Amino acid sequence: MNLVESFGKSMYKCMNDSMTDTLDCIFKNFIDSFPDGTFGEFDTILKDFPVLGYFISAKNMFLTIRDRFFIKKTLKFFSELHKGEINQQEIEGRIQALENKEDWIYDEIELLISTIERFDREEKSRILSEIYRAYLNKEIKKFEFDDFCSITERLFLSDIIQIRSDYEYKEREERYKMLKIPVNYKEVYTEITGRLLALGLMCISAEVNSKIRYRSNLLEYKVSQKGERYAEILSRINFLDILSGIIVNEEL
């Protein structure tokens, strides 16, 4: 069984309700087994989740650091994907398509694998799980799913937190205007703003034919329509762990 098939079968297995009470515990214990490479007690798990068996065999008991990190990110993706509701018809259709070796489902799974493989932080797998869930629930279209996978890969965690914060501020601003409460905040250019602009998550608010320089603090920046859709998905994630991770790293 190749990587795409083993990944797909494992992913859809994780969406089974019967795994609710055991999934997180199994994955944590499996990760803890990495240092000594003893996986014998996990024979059943390897059978149920063939993507793990793809990397671990009698000839390859010890994994490279890259393999271990990929598995860790993948397990986080599976675990988070399992926690929310997903359109079961979409899942069943994909299981059938995978059994029939249809090209479109291979392309979809390959995108997930390549995206996870390029993630520099495990936390991004949580975001990808929500993006994929939104796609399966038909909340976003195929081109948005592709874009959001690429965007998540390229953004820093601080960028992700910033776009979510800007989105939440915009919602508060609209409520304040309805209540006729003055709003004086104006988003100015920063390095984070520049990255968000480059990825289309923010846009410049300026008059047509304005000659104001690109980096001028006189310009206003706001969340774009794409940014709103991306940030709305981010709003479903508890970012306390991510925030604490950034704070700890800065203190170190």
C-alpha positions in Angstrom: 0.0 0.0 0.0 1.5 3.4 -1.0 1.6 6.5 1.2 -1.5 8.1 -0.4 -3.7 5.0 0.2 -2.4 4.4 3.7 -2.8 8.1 4.6 -6.4 8.1 3.2 -7.5 4.9 4.9 -6.0 6.1 8.2 -7.6 9.5 8.0 -11.1 8.1 7.3 -10.6 5.6 10.1 -10.0 8.4 12.5 -13.4 9.9 11.6 -15.2 6.8 13.0 -17.2 7.7 16.2 -15.9 4.5 17.9 -12.5 6.1 18.2 -13.7 9.0 20.4 -12.4 7.9 23.8 -9.1 6.3 22.7 -7.7 8.3 19.8 -5.7 11.0 21.7 -4.4 8.5 24.2 -3.3 6.0 21.5 -1.5 8.7 19.6 0.3 10.1 22.6 1.5 6.7 23.7 2.6 5.9 20.2 4.6 9.1 20.0 6.2 8.3 23.4 7.5 5.0 21.9 9.6 6.8 19.3 12.9 7.1 21.3 13.5 3.4 21.7 11.7 2.3 18.5 9.7 -0.4 20.3 6.3 -0.6 18.5 5.5 -4.3 19.2 2.6 -3.5 21.6 1.0 -1.3 18.9 0.4 -4.1 16.3 -3.3 -3.5 16.4 -2.8 0.3 15.9 -0.5 -0.3 13.0 -3.2 -2.4 11.4 -5.9 0.1 12.0 -3.8 3.1 10.9 -1.7 1.9 7.9 0.0 5.3 7.5 2.0 4.4 10.6 2.8 1.0 9.3 4.0 2.7 6.1 6.9 4.2 8.0 7.5 1.4 10.5 8.4 -2.1 9.4 10.6 -5.0 10.4 13.4 -3.4 8.3 12.8 0.1 9.5 12.3 0.1 13.3 14.1 3.4 13.8 12.7 6.5 12.2 14.5 9.6 11.0 13.8 12.9 12.7 12.0 14.1 9.6 9.8 10.9 9.6 9.0 11.3 13.2 8.0 15.0 12.8 5.8 14.1 9.8 4.0 11.4 11.8 3.6 13.7 14.8 2.0 16.4 12.6 -0.1 13.8 10.8 -1.4 12.3 14.1 -2.3 15.8 15.3 -4.2 16.4 12.1 -6.1 13.1 12.5 -6.8 13.8 16.1 -8.2 17.3 15.5 -10.1 16.3 12.4 -11.9 13.7 14.5 -13.2 16.2 17.1 -15.7 18.0 14.9 -18.7 17.1 12.8 -18.2 16.2 9.2 -20.6 15.5 6.4 -20.7 11.6 6.4 -21.8 11.4 2.8 -18.6 13.2 1.8 -16.5 10.8 3.8 -18.3 7.7 2.4 -17.8 9.1 -1.2 -14.1 9.5 -0.6 -13.7 6.1 0.9 -15.4 4.6 -2.2 -13.3 6.8 -4.5 -10.1 5.7 -2.8 -11.1 2.0 -3.2 -11.7 2.7 -6.9 -8.4 4.5 -7.2 -10.0 7.6 -8.7 -7.6 10.4 -9.6 -9.4 13.2 -7.9 -9.2 11.7 -4.4 -5.5 10.9 -4.9 -4.9 14.5 -5.8 -6.8 15.7 -2.7 -4.9 13.4 -0.4 -1.6 14.3 -2.0 -2.3 17.9 -1.3 -2.9 17.2 2.4 0.3 15.1 2.6 2.5 17.7 0.9 1.0 20.5 3.0 1.6 18.6 6.3 5.1 17.6 5.2 6.1 21.3 4.7 4.6 22.5 8.0 7.3 23.9 10.3 5.1 23.7 13.3 2.8 21.0 14.7 0.2 23.5 15.6 -0.5 24.2 11.9 -2.0 20.7 11.6 -4.8 21.9 13.8 -5.6 24.7 11.4 -5.4 22.3 8.4 -8.0 20.0 10.1 -10.5 22.9 10.3 -9.8 23.9 6.7 -10.4 20.3 5.5 -13.5 20.0 7.7 -14.9 23.2 6.2 -14.2 21.8 2.7 -15.9 18.5 3.4 -18.9 20.4 4.9 -19.0 22.5 1.7 -18.4 25.7 3.5 -15.5 26.6 1.1 -14.9 25.8 -2.5 -12.1 23.7 -4.0 -10.0 26.7 -5.0 -10.3 28.2 -1.5 -9.3 24.8 0.0 -6.2 24.8 -2.2 -5.4 28.5 -1.3 -5.9 28.0 2.4 -3.6 25.0 2.5 -0.9 27.0 0.8 -1.5 30.1 3.0 -1.3 28.0 6.2 2.0 26.6 5.1 3.6 30.0 4.4 2.4 32.0 7.4 4.2 32.4 10.7 2.2 31.6 13.8 2.3 35.3 14.7 0.8 36.1 11.3 -2.0 33.6 11.9 -2.8 35.1 15.3 -2.7 38.6 13.8 -5.2 37.9 11.0 -7.5 36.3 13.5 -7.2 39.3 15.8 -7.8 41.8 13.0 -10.9 39.8 12.0 -12.3 39.8 15.5 -11.6 43.6 15.8 -13.5 44.2 12.5 -16.5 42.4 14.0 -16.3 44.5 17.2 -15.9 47.6 15.1 -19.1 46.9 13.2 -21.0 46.4 16.4 -19.5 49.7 17.8 -20.7 51.5 14.8 -24.2 50.2 15.2 -24.1 51.4 18.8 -22.6 54.7 17.7 -19.4 54.2 19.7 -16.3 56.1 18.4 -13.6 53.9 16.8 -10.1 55.4 16.5 -8.0 52.3 15.7 -6.2 52.3 12.3 -4.1 49.3 11.1 -0.7 50.6 9.8 2.0 48.9 7.9 4.1 46.3 9.7 6.2 43.3 8.6 3.2 41.1 9.5 0.8 43.3 7.5 3.2 43.0 4.5 3.1 39.2 4.6 -0.7 39.2 5.0 -1.0 41.6 2.0 1.2 39.4 -0.1 -1.1 36.4 0.5 -4.3 38.3 -0.1 -5.5 38.1 3.5 -5.4 41.9 3.9 -5.9 44.8 1.5 -5.1 48.5 1.4 -7.9 51.0 2.1 -7.1 54.1 0.1 -8.8 56.5 -2.3 -8.5 55.7 -6.1 -5.4 57.3 -7.7 -3.9 58.1 -4.3 -0.2 58.9 -4.5 0.5 57.9 -0.9 3.5 55.7 -0.6 2.9 51.9 -0.1 4.5 51.8 3.4 3.1 55.2 4.5 1.4 55.2 7.9 -1.3 57.3 6.4 -2.7 54.2 4.6 -5.2 52.0 6.3 -5.1 48.2 6.0 -8.1 45.9 6.5 -8.9 42.2 6.3 -9.8 41.2 2.7 -12.8 38.9 1.8 -10.4 36.0 1.6 -8.9 37.0 4.9 -12.4 37.0 6.5 -13.2 33.5 5.3 -9.8 32.2 6.5 -10.0 34.0 9.8 -13.6 32.7 10.3 -12.2 29.2 10.1 -9.4 30.1 12.6 -12.0 31.4 15.0 -13.1 27.8 15.6 -9.7 26.9 17.1 -8.6 27.4 20.7 -5.3 29.3 20.3 -4.3 29.4 24.0 -1.8 26.6 23.5 -0.3 28.4 20.5 -0.1 31.7 22.3 1.6 30.1 25.3 4.1 28.4 23.0 5.1 31.7 21.4 5.4 33.4 24.8 7.6 30.6 26.2 9.9 30.8 23.1 10.2 34.6 23.5 11.1 34.3 27.1 13.8 31.7 26.3 
